[in-house]
């Protein structure tokens, strides 16, 4: 049986569409228009434009030529002002003997990165001071949650090449050409740590990219990102988690779907999957982000939608569940077209 909240939320999706559809600059009959992915530099080689300090002192960070470095203690995290959803991140790093650092992915605006977002550990694994750590505290691990294979880091003082792929619930870590971690986040429904840690399955699906200061000097260079998430002219972002092989969804179709919805902080606010009951609706009778984002999918396909507030519940939101001006993330799977 569908919960009262599930019914009321979807009723609101249906009834609010006439107001919200006017906000979209692309008619429902058109599929999202996108640009192809390309790697973009996150550090301009001159200054910290595009970055801000998080839980630390900006004075601990130095931009000097090709190097973006943490040069003293207290730097906390240096994070991008822009938030990212699905992407490939590439960078090189160098640490001294005993060094300790990390890369933050999908970092939320509040909370400890390793507890609420995700920290990909960077460490001098062979230092005597680190010999008794837990398996998920060594290089390439999702800190304290998913351990990486050991043996890939180069000796301290040498440059390491790190590639991190975030694609839906999939996170893959490649260090110096070796796959050392390959994780399906939705399988981690319980945290491998004290209660203050959030399970990986419940962590945000969007957030900033960040670099960690942990007391020792650390140098970064060649920091670049390839966004896998596509964006339309309206600001809707989407990423195909699974390509369907069935009928293409017309813009005026009635579809049957399963879906799950989250806020940007990782909080799940509704799920037909949790209720065990799919739902059917006309595409011209839902919020603008769904109208635009589901059209063009194929039956059997699964798509992640990142919907700005203008295409969702607007300035006011929907108390008490949807905050004002809330960006929403949906995982939508098309089961049938009618």
Helices and strands as residue ranges (DSSP letters): H 4-15, H 17-20, G 21-23, E 39-41, E 51-54, G 58-60, E 61-64, E 67-70, E 77-80, E 87-95, E 100-107, H 113-116, E 118-123, G 128-130, G 135-137, E 160-167, E 170-175, E 178-184, G 185-187, G 200-202, E 208-212, E 218-227, E 230-231, E 237-242, E 254-263, E 268-271, H 272-275, E 279-282, G 283-285, H 288-294, E 302-307, G 309-311, E 328-337
